Amino acid sequence: MARRKAPQRRRQGASKGSLGNEANQQPAEEAAGPSRCQTSSNLCIEMEVLTLPSMPAAGSAIQGPAKWRDKATEIARTAFSLACQPAGALVSLWRHVLSTRVFAVQKMALQKRFLKVVVLLLAVALAGVYCRTSLPLWTMRAKGLIEELTCESAAEPKVQRDLHALLAEQNQKMQLLLEEVAQLRAEISSAKKRSQEGQEVNQAASESSRALEVYVAMSDWALKSSGATIDMQRTSETYNCKENWGCRVLWFFRPANPPDTILQPGLSPGDCWPLQGPQGQVVIRLPARVRLAAVTMQHIYKDVSPSGTVTSAPRDVAVFGLDADGEEETLLGTFTYNVAKEAIQTFPLKDAPLPRAFSYIKLLVKSNWGNPAYTCIYRVRVHGEMANEKASAATRDEKEGQT
């Protein structure tokens, strides 16, 4: 039995020794650091578990459980402490990092504040230096500007007066120039009108000259010197101004022209035959039987009229052909004398020259240009060809045989 218990004692002693050594080595291991404890914690636990069945059963039966319970508690604490050391290290490391960052942030904030204060102080210093150096200069400039404004305000009324006087003078000059321009325009327009009138007169003269060239070559069968006369029985009355005393006194010294005035050449104002009223007629006895071709009527121009108007000129005229007293009239044509044209106007008759010859010609004035008292006729010309005597005699014999 003694031999058999020896190994147990040895084992117990070894276990005691190992436990004692573990107890002695625990502070050293704790001092060695978390790395060593972490690596040996599992081995220690295994060794303790292995040595638990070899505890003595006789001598220490009472003290064994309490001791092992304390030992287990101590081992558990050691293991828990070993397990919590990394977490503590991490927490302490995180706290160190956070404290470092907070310190850095606080340091940067302080630096920013310091920088702001420095910049503000620098700006204040620069402003003070600028004000100290520039304020006198600005003060001098302000004084100079005030003096200039004062001088300008004092000189402004004079300048305004000068400007007003200059503007008034310029306005007067402009008015004079405008008046001169208006006069020049009026002169130019009048010159244009005169030139146009001259052109019209020249044109009318040329046209009348051409008409004269055409018809002057033809015989004028209404010429008194050639034997033409007025049939007074079939001619309207001459204008009689009995109601006007002034006109009667004037006509006492110079009576009215007779109807045969229209058979004589004359272009003087007033050298005309005035027939009574705006309508009337005149019958001209031709010196021979004539195949009528055209009739020419003449009046004066408006510019040479004593009254400045030509309202007494005939307007609408009808031409008839007659052979003898009581014979039926033959209408040869109608025409309108236009006072706006030339003074001498020739009007061709229809179917001219007529195949039939006439001994009398009748001019019926239907209206004039506005004079209600009288109508003036200056000159009447009758153009045509004299009929053959044999033909005219045969015609007369035929008519006598019919009668």
C-alpha positions as semicolon CSV with decimal commas, in nm:
position;residue;x (nm);y (nm);z (nm)
1;M;0,000;0,000;0,000
2;A;0,293;0,215;0,084
3;R;0,444;0,150;-0,250
4;R;0,117;0,217;-0,427
5;K;0,063;0,552;-0,252
6;A;0,405;0,679;-0,338
7;P;0,328;0,773;-0,687
8;Q;0,012;0,943;-0,567
9;R;0,218;1,144;-0,325
10;R;0,463;1,215;-0,591
11;R;0,186;1,319;-0,811
12;Q;0,039;1,524;-0,533
13;G;0,372;1,672;-0,456
14;A;0,425;1,735;-0,817
15;S;0,087;1,885;-0,835
16;K;0,153;2,086;-0,525
17;G;0,484;2,183;-0,665
18;S;0,330;2,274;-0,991
19;L;0,057;2,463;-0,817
20;G;0,307;2,636;-0,600
21;N;0,516;2,715;-0,894
22;E;0,209;2,840;-1,076
23;A;0,125;3,054;-0,778
24;N;0,477;3,186;-0,764
25;Q;0,493;3,233;-1,137
26;Q;0,152;3,410;-1,165
27;P;0,286;3,753;-1,078
28;A;0,569;3,709;-1,317
29;E;0,333;3,599;-1,591
30;E;0,108;3,892;-1,519
31;A;0,409;4,113;-1,537
32;A;0,518;3,949;-1,861
33;G;0,221;4,088;-2,046
34;P;-0,098;3,981;-2,214
35;S;0,073;3,799;-2,495
36;R;0,232;3,538;-2,271
37;C;-0,083;3,484;-2,067
38;Q;-0,292;3,449;-2,376
39;T;-0,067;3,173;-2,509
40;S;-0,041;2,979;-2,182
41;S;-0,392;3,021;-2,045
42;N;-0,529;2,720;-2,227
43;L;-0,238;2,502;-2,115
44;C;-0,280;2,607;-1,756
45;I;-0,646;2,524;-1,757
46;E;-0,574;2,183;-1,910
47;M;-0,310;2,112;-1,648
48;E;-0,545;2,204;-1,369
49;V;-0,814;1,983;-1,507
50;L;-0,570;1,696;-1,538
51;T;-0,444;1,735;-1,185
52;L;-0,788;1,748;-1,024
53;P;-0,836;1,362;-1,000
54;S;-0,495;1,321;-0,836
55;M;-0,590;1,525;-0,530
56;P;-0,530;1,338;-0,195
57;A;-0,843;1,184;-0,056
58;A;-0,742;1,125;0,306
59;G;-0,557;1,399;0,481
60;S;-0,707;1,702;0,333
61;A;-1,065;1,598;0,276
62;I;-1,206;1,896;0,454
63;Q;-0,977;2,166;0,313
64;G;-0,968;2,033;-0,042
65;P;-1,295;2,156;-0,184
66;A;-1,261;2,508;-0,051
67;K;-0,907;2,534;-0,167
68;W;-0,986;2,405;-0,512
69;R;-1,286;2,630;-0,531
70;D;-1,068;2,927;-0,453
71;K;-0,812;2,811;-0,698
72;A;-1,077;2,771;-0,967
73;T;-1,211;3,112;-0,888
74;E;-0,862;3,258;-0,910
75;I;-0,801;3,080;-1,242
76;A;-1,133;3,202;-1,379
77;R;-1,045;3,555;-1,277
78;T;-0,708;3,520;-1,438
79;A;-0,864;3,385;-1,758
80;F;-1,128;3,662;-1,761
81;S;-0,861;3,921;-1,703
82;L;-0,652;3,770;-1,978
83;A;-0,956;3,773;-2,210
84;C;-1,042;4,135;-2,123
85;Q;-0,692;4,269;-2,165
86;P;-0,714;4,295;-2,548
87;A;-1,047;4,475;-2,524
88;G;-0,901;4,712;-2,269
89;A;-0,600;4,765;-2,487
90;L;-0,826;4,845;-2,780
91;V;-1,036;5,080;-2,570
92;S;-0,727;5,252;-2,437
93;L;-0,588;5,276;-2,792
94;W;-0,921;5,423;-2,917
95;R;-0,923;5,666;-2,628
96;H;-0,567;5,768;-2,710
97;V;-0,656;5,819;-3,080
98;L;-0,970;6,016;-2,992
99;S;-0,783;6,230;-2,745
100;T;-0,513;6,292;-3,007
101;R;-0,773;6,394;-3,269
102;V;-0,960;6,614;-3,024
103;F;-0,636;6,779;-2,924
104;A;-0,548;6,829;-3,292
105;V;-0,893;6,976;-3,367
106;Q;-0,869;7,206;-3,067
107;K;-0,523;7,307;-3,175
108;M;-0,645;7,382;-3,530
109;A;-0,938;7,586;-3,392
110;L;-0,699;7,784;-3,178
111;Q;-0,473;7,837;-3,477
112;K;-0,771;7,958;-3,685
113;R;-0,879;8,197;-3,415
114;F;-0,527;8,322;-3,381
115;L;-0,504;8,363;-3,758
116;K;-0,835;8,554;-3,768
117;V;-0,719;8,781;-3,492
118;V;-0,390;8,840;-3,674
119;V;-0,569;8,914;-4,003
120;L;-0,812;9,150;-3,830
121;L;-0,530;9,330;-3,656
122;L;-0,339;9,351;-3,983
123;A;-0,644;9,495;-4,161
124;V;-0,697;9,748;-3,884
125;A;-0,331;9,843;-3,902
126;L;-0,343;9,882;-4,281
127;A;-0,665;10,087;-4,258
128;G;-0,504;10,311;-4,002
129;V;-0,195;10,355;-4,217
130;Y;-0,410;10,424;-4,527
131;C;-0,629;10,674;-4,345
132;R;-0,327;10,845;-4,198
133;T;-0,155;10,876;-4,536
134;S;-0,456;10,934;-4,766
135;L;-0,692;11,135;-4,548
136;P;-0,506;11,465;-4,596
137;L;-0,491;11,406;-4,971
138;W;-0,864;11,332;-4,989
139;T;-0,934;11,634;-4,772
140;M;-0,741;11,855;-5,015
141;R;-0,922;11,702;-5,311
142;A;-1,259;11,756;-5,145
143;K;-1,173;12,118;-5,079
144;G;-1,065;12,161;-5,440
145;L;-1,388;12,003;-5,565
146;I;-1,595;12,225;-5,338
147;E;-1,414;12,531;-5,471
148;E;-1,464;12,417;-5,832
149;L;-1,834;12,350;-5,771
150;T;-1,868;12,691;-5,612
151;C;-1,701;12,859;-5,910
152;E;-1,912;12,660;-6,156
153;S;-2,234;12,740;-5,970
154;A;-2,136;13,108;-5,971
155;A;-2,053;13,099;-6,345
156;E;-2,357;12,886;-6,442
157;P;-2,607;13,178;-6,474
158;K;-2,370;13,362;-6,704
159;V;-2,320;13,052;-6,916
160;Q;-2,695;13,000;-6,933
161;R;-2,749;13,357;-7,041
162;D;-2,484;13,320;-7,308
163;L;-2,643;12,996;-7,426
164;H;-2,989;13,153;-7,439
165;A;-2,855;13,447;-7,635
166;L;-2,673;13,213;-7,873
167;L;-2,984;12,998;-7,918
168;A;-3,200;13,305;-7,985
169;E;-2,950;13,426;-8,244
170;Q;-2,939;13,086;-8,408
171;N;-3,320;13,070;-8,412
172;Q;-3,336;13,408;-8,581
173;K;-3,084;13,292;-8,839
174;M;-3,283;12,976;-8,895
175;Q;-3,602;13,175;-8,940
176;L;-3,429;13,398;-9,193
177;L;-3,293;13,096;-9,375
178;L;-3,637;12,933;-9,378
179;E;-3,792;13,250;-9,515
180;E;-3,525;13,270;-9,785
181;V;-3,581;12,903;-9,869
182;A;-3,957;12,963;-9,891
183;Q;-3,899;13,263;-10,117
184;L;-3,664;13,060;-10,333
185;R;-3,919;12,781;-10,354
186;A;-4,191;13,028;-10,448
187;E;-3,966;13,182;-10,711
188;I;-3,871;12,841;-10,844
189;S;-4,235;12,731;-10,856
190;S;-4,338;13,056;-11,026
191;A;-4,051;13,018;-11,270
192;K;-4,161;12,661;-11,339
193;K;-4,517;12,780;-11,387
194;R;-4,401;13,056;-11,620
195;S;-4,189;12,813;-11,810
196;Q;-4,478;12,568;-11,831
197;E;-4,711;12,847;-11,938
198;G;-4,453;12,960;-12,190
199;Q;-4,424;12,605;-12,314
200;E;-4,800;12,578;-12,333
201;V;-4,823;12,912;-12,512
202;N;-4,548;12,806;-12,748
203;Q;-4,720;12,474;-12,802
204;A;-5,052;12,647;-12,858
205;A;-4,887;12,894;-13,092
206;S;-4,720;12,612;-13,280
207;E;-5,046;12,421;-13,299
208;S;-5,236;12,729;-13,408
209;S;-4,966;12,807;-13,658
210;R;-4,990;12,452;-13,790
211;A;-5,368;12,484;-13,803
212;L;-5,333;12,816;-13,975
213;E;-5,087;12,668;-14,219
214;V;-5,339;12,399;-14,297
215;Y;-5,647;12,613;-14,320
216;V;-5,505;12,948;-14,424
217;A;-5,417;12,785;-14,752
218;M;-5,789;12,725;-14,784
219;S;-6,009;13,018;-14,867
220;D;-6,191;13,201;-14,588
221;W;-6,546;13,228;-14,721
222;A;-6,662;13,429;-14,418
223;L;-6,451;13,735;-14,493
224;K;-6,629;14,068;-14,544
225;S;-6,373;14,187;-14,793
226;S;-6,446;13,876;-15,002
227;G;-6,820;13,948;-15,013
228;A;-6,958;13,769;-14,708
229;T;-7,241;13,943;-14,524
230;I;-7,463;13,895;-14,220
231;D;-7,829;13,797;-14,255
232;M;-7,965;14,040;-13,998
233;Q;-8,317;13,894;-14,007
234;R;-8,201;13,555;-13,882
235;T;-7,925;13,687;-13,651
236;S;-7,970;13,750;-13,278
237;E;-7,980;14,099;-13,133
238;T;-7,672;14,283;-13,019
239;Y;-7,627;14,323;-12,646
240;N;-7,798;14,638;-12,511
241;C;-7,708;14,762;-12,165
242;K;-8,003;14,990;-12,100
243;E;-8,033;14,883;-11,739
244;N;-7,677;14,982;-11,655
245;W;-7,629;15,364;-11,660
246;G;-7,252;15,339;-11,658
247;C;-7,256;15,109;-11,960
248;R;-7,505;15,339;-12,140
249;V;-7,277;15,638;-12,084
250;L;-6,979;15,437;-12,208
251;W;-7,165;15,313;-12,512
252;F;-7,283;15,669;-12,584
253;F;-6,926;15,754;-12,669
254;R;-6,843;15,412;-12,815
255;P;-7,140;15,206;-12,935
256;A;-7,138;14,827;-12,949
257;N;-6,981;14,656;-13,247
258;P;-7,221;14,528;-13,518
259;P;-7,248;14,156;-13,607
260;D;-7,030;14,189;-13,919
261;T;-6,734;14,249;-13,681
262;I;-6,687;13,870;-13,680
263;L;-6,620;13,883;-14,056
264;Q;-6,323;14,115;-14,017
265;P;-5,976;14,034;-13,883
266;G;-5,901;14,180;-13,540
267;L;-5,745;14,056;-13,217
268;S;-5,770;14,360;-12,991
269;P;-5,954;14,310;-12,656
270;G;-6,312;14,428;-12,690
271;D;-6,306;14,416;-13,074
272;C;-6,588;14,159;-13,086
273;W;-6,960;14,130;-13,146
274;P;-7,161;14,085;-12,819
275;L;-7,485;13,898;-12,872
276;Q;-7,763;13,926;-12,617
277;G;-7,756;13,661;-12,340
278;P;-7,566;13,331;-12,315
279;Q;-7,743;13,189;-12,621
280;G;-7,793;13,318;-12,976
281;Q;-7,720;13,268;-13,343
282;V;-7,565;13,432;-13,644
283;V;-7,633;13,356;-14,013
284;I;-7,359;13,434;-14,264
285;R;-7,427;13,469;-14,633
286;L;-7,130;13,328;-14,822
287;P;-7,003;13,496;-15,140
288;A;-7,051;13,171;-15,332
289;R;-7,185;12,821;-15,294
290;V;-6,928;12,634;-15,090
291;R;-6,877;12,270;-14,999
292;L;-6,799;12,328;-14,633
293;A;-6,508;12,147;-14,466
294;A;-6,429;12,327;-14,134
295;V;-6,516;12,624;-13,916
296;T;-6,262;12,833;-13,719
297;M;-6,361;13,036;-13,413
298;Q;-6,136;13,289;-13,244
299;H;-6,134;13,454;-12,901
300;I;-5,875;13,637;-12,689
301;Y;-5,655;13,481;-12,418
302;K;-5,738;13,518;-12,051
303;D;-5,412;13,702;-11,986
304;V;-5,499;13,988;-12,224
305;S;-5,862;14,021;-12,119
306;P;-5,943;14,356;-11,944
307;S;-6,161;14,178;-11,686
308;G;-5,911;13,897;-11,637
309;T;-6,173;13,640;-11,737
310;V;-6,312;13,490;-12,059
311;T;-6,655;13,390;-11,932
312;S;-6,819;13,558;-12,231
313;A;-6,652;13,321;-12,479
314;P;-6,886;13,077;-12,660
315;R;-6,876;12,718;-12,542
316;D;-7,112;12,476;-12,718
317;V;-7,177;12,565;-13,085
318;A;-7,374;12,392;-13,359
319;V;-7,318;12,452;-13,734
320;F;-7,600;12,437;-13,992
321;G;-7,597;12,471;-14,369
322;L;-7,868;12,667;-14,560
323;D;-7,935;12,750;-14,925
324;A;-8,204;13,020;-14,929
325;D;-8,466;13,181;-14,712
326;G;-8,705;12,935;-14,553
327;E;-8,508;12,629;-14,665
328;E;-8,467;12,347;-14,419
329;E;-8,148;12,361;-14,215
330;T;-7,890;12,084;-14,239
331;L;-7,685;12,004;-13,928
332;L;-7,319;11,990;-14,026
333;G;-7,163;11,936;-13,682
334;T;-7,125;12,047;-13,320
335;F;-6,816;12,146;-13,128
336;T;-6,701;12,297;-12,799
337;Y;-6,470;12,594;-12,781
338;N;-6,223;12,536;-12,493
339;V;-6,090;12,858;-12,336
340;A;-5,803;12,665;-12,174
341;K;-5,652;12,594;-12,514
342;E;-5,528;12,826;-12,787
343;A;-5,726;13,131;-12,892
344;I;-5,779;13,013;-13,252
345;Q;-5,949;12,675;-13,270
346;T;-6,055;12,498;-13,591
347;F;-6,327;12,232;-13,593
348;P;-6,363;12,000;-13,896
349;L;-6,720;11,921;-14,001
350;K;-6,849;11,568;-14,040
351;D;-6,806;11,408;-14,380
352;A;-6,589;11,701;-14,487
353;P;-6,571;11,818;-14,754
354;L;-6,944;11,783;-14,794
355;P;-7,076;11,666;-15,130
356;R;-7,343;11,935;-15,111
357;A;-7,274;12,307;-15,139
358;F;-7,442;12,578;-14,931
359;S;-7,487;12,952;-14,970
360;Y;-7,554;13,024;-14,601
361;I;-7,401;12,896;-14,280
362;K;-7,559;12,929;-13,939
363;L;-7,370;12,926;-13,607
364;L;-7,596;12,848;-13,308
365;V;-7,436;12,932;-12,972
366;K;-7,596;12,704;-12,712
367;S;-7,397;12,824;-12,409
368;N;-7,100;13,031;-12,298
369;W;-6,846;13,001;-12,011
370;G;-7,056;13,166;-11,741
371;N;-7,152;13,520;-11,845
372;P;-7,534;13,553;-11,821
373;A;-7,553;13,897;-11,991
374;Y;-7,381;13,853;-12,325
375;T;-7,158;13,633;-12,539
376;C;-6,866;13,773;-12,738
377;I;-6,759;13,639;-13,077
378;Y;-6,433;13,783;-13,213
379;R;-6,385;13,609;-13,544
380;V;-6,549;13,331;-13,748
381;R;-6,388;13,165;-14,048
382;V;-6,550;12,923;-14,290
383;H;-6,333;12,683;-14,492
384;G;-6,425;12,473;-14,789
385;E;-6,425;12,440;-15,165
386;M;-6,632;12,644;-15,403
387;A;-6,878;12,431;-15,593
388;N;-6,871;12,399;-15,975
389;E;-7,095;12,657;-16,141
390;K;-7,236;12,406;-16,387
391;A;-7,310;12,159;-16,113
392;S;-7,467;12,428;-15,901
393;A;-7,677;12,554;-16,197
394;A;-7,798;12,201;-16,271
395;T;-7,889;12,158;-15,910
396;R;-8,086;12,483;-15,914
397;D;-8,268;12,380;-16,236
398;E;-8,362;12,046;-16,084
399;K;-8,501;12,215;-15,778
400;E;-8,695;12,467;-15,993
401;G;-8,836;12,182;-16,206
402;Q;-8,950;12,001;-15,896
403;T;-9,123;12,312;-15,776
